[in-house]
Amino acid sequence: MAEKTAPEETVASLRARVKHLEAALDREREVNRSTRTHDSGNRTTRSRDFHSDIGEGSRRVADSATSVNRRARDGASRLVRGSKLAAFEGLRAFSDSITSFADSVISRNEGSDRNVRDLLTDLPGDIAAGFADAFDDFIDIPSRSADRFGRSYREGSDTSASKHSNGDEESPATHSVHESVEVETGAKS
């Protein structure tokens, strides 16, 4: 039989590697299927058995990257939500100041005990006084918007990492890391 050439040896080693990776993928799929149907106590044991051939360092890096990714998505989501609600709070504050202006002018210029000529003469002063009051409310728009942003951004930041997963499947090892982080942060509080 003829000796294998270098490209044939490379192809053979790549095929062996593909078979090894496919077997590992099949084992992981089986673990995921069985962990969905069993309680978390069994999940930890299977996770240790399955991940024993993967390096501990690689697993920690992957878990850390997953955690950072989840926190980044969570922060970005809270940032977008906070900025949208802050914009609506600004709109609300603006409409409140306009309503205040209109109500002030109307209430200052009403009066059944005064004649129309006096009401008409007082109208520019009533408008100016109403505008001054509304401008005072108008100045509060940025601080009201900033306060709304702060409250909205902090809402949801106290929930656990597993509630932020949005249905993402996570490996049992990642799940156990998240549980340990939650326990550590709960102990610090």
Helices and strands as residue ranges (DSSP letters): H 6-37, H 40-50, G 51-53, H 56-108, H 116-139, H 141-154, G 161-165, H 172-188
